[in-house]
């Protein structure tokens, strides 16, 4: 289960990573679990994981989506490895250090054609902490 803070509550969320969205790295509340923020502060932090993938390609949307898919696979792997009573918690805060995809484009020569090449990255990294209810 993945948790994220919304106001005075920590709620369960699902991944919503979409290269076509304004906020490509998103989470959608699923209302399966909810706990007040004060109670969550008593949970024990076991580890922290950081995600800052990069990708490059000739189509901007495909490049960004490939990078996001890499993050999805890594996060789903962490979720699958969670033990009983463990959860991942999104540590980035909206408006402070929330991750966003960034890209740079360069013109390169391939054969006798000029092509755009896109370099995508996530900045700042998405930070997920592994927590267990104390």
C-alpha positions in Angstrom: 0.0 0.0 0.0 1.2 3.5 -0.8 0.3 6.4 1.5 0.3 10.2 0.9 -0.5 13.1 3.2 -3.5 15.2 2.3 -4.2 18.0 4.9 -4.6 16.4 8.3 -4.9 12.9 7.0 -2.7 10.2 5.5 -4.6 8.4 2.8 -3.9 5.4 0.6 -3.2 6.2 -3.1 -2.6 4.6 -6.4 0.0 5.6 -8.9 -1.2 7.9 -11.7 1.9 8.6 -13.8 1.0 10.0 -17.2 3.3 11.8 -19.6 0.3 13.6 -21.1 -0.8 15.1 -17.8 0.2 18.6 -16.6 1.5 16.9 -13.4 3.1 13.8 -14.8 3.9 12.2 -11.4 0.6 12.0 -9.7 -1.3 9.9 -7.2 -5.0 9.2 -7.0 -6.7 8.6 -3.7 -8.5 5.3 -3.4 -9.9 5.7 0.1 -8.9 2.1 1.1 -7.0 3.4 4.2 -7.0 6.6 6.2 -5.2 7.7 9.4 -4.9 11.1 11.0 -1.4 12.7 10.5 -0.7 12.8 14.3 -1.2 9.0 14.5 1.0 8.4 11.5 3.8 10.2 13.1 4.1 7.3 15.6 4.9 4.9 12.8 8.4 3.5 12.5 10.5 4.4 9.4 12.4 1.4 8.1 14.1 2.7 5.0 13.9 5.4 2.3 14.0 5.0 -1.5 14.7 7.7 -4.0 13.7 7.6 -7.7 15.3 10.0 -10.3 15.2 8.1 -13.6 16.4 9.5 -16.9 15.5 8.6 -20.5 16.3 9.8 -24.0 14.6 9.4 -27.4 13.3 11.1 -30.5 9.7 11.5 -29.4 9.1 13.6 -26.3 5.9 11.9 -25.1 7.4 8.4 -25.6 10.6 9.4 -23.9 8.8 10.7 -20.8 6.4 7.8 -20.6 9.3 5.3 -20.8 10.9 7.1 -17.9 7.6 7.1 -15.9 7.1 3.4 -16.7 10.6 2.6 -15.3 9.5 4.4 -12.0 6.2 2.5 -12.0 7.9 -0.9 -12.3 10.4 0.0 -9.5 7.7 1.2 -7.1 5.4 -1.8 -7.9 8.4 -4.0 -7.1 8.8 -2.3 -3.7 5.0 -2.6 -3.0 5.2 -6.3 -3.8 8.0 -6.8 -1.4 6.3 -5.1 1.6 5.8 -7.2 4.7 2.7 -7.4 6.9 1.8 -4.0 8.2 4.3 -2.1 6.1 3.5 0.7 3.7 5.3 3.2 1.4 4.8 6.9 2.2 5.3 9.7 -0.3 7.7 12.0 1.5 7.7 14.8 -1.1 5.4 17.7 -0.3 3.2 19.5 -2.8 4.6 23.0 -3.5 7.9 22.4 -1.7 9.9 19.6 -3.2 7.4 17.8 -5.4 9.0 15.8 -8.3 8.4 17.0 -11.9 9.6 15.7 -15.2 12.1 18.0 -16.9 13.4 17.8 -20.4 16.0 19.2 -22.7 15.9 18.9 -26.4 18.8 19.1 -28.8 19.1 19.0 -32.5 21.4 16.2 -33.8 22.4 15.1 -37.2 21.4 11.5 -38.1 22.7 10.5 -41.5 21.8 13.6 -43.6 18.8 14.6 -41.4 18.4 17.0 -38.5 16.4 15.4 -35.7 15.3 16.5 -32.3 16.5 14.3 -29.4 14.8 14.6 -26.0 16.5 14.0 -22.7 14.0 13.6 -19.8 14.7 13.4 -16.1 12.8 13.6 -12.8 13.8 16.5 -10.6 13.8 16.6 -7.6 13.7 12.8 -7.0 10.6 11.1 -5.8 11.2 9.9 -2.2 9.3 7.1 -0.7 9.8 5.9 2.9 9.0 2.4 4.0 7.0 2.6 7.3 5.5 0.1 9.7 2.9 0.8 12.3 4.6 0.9 15.7 
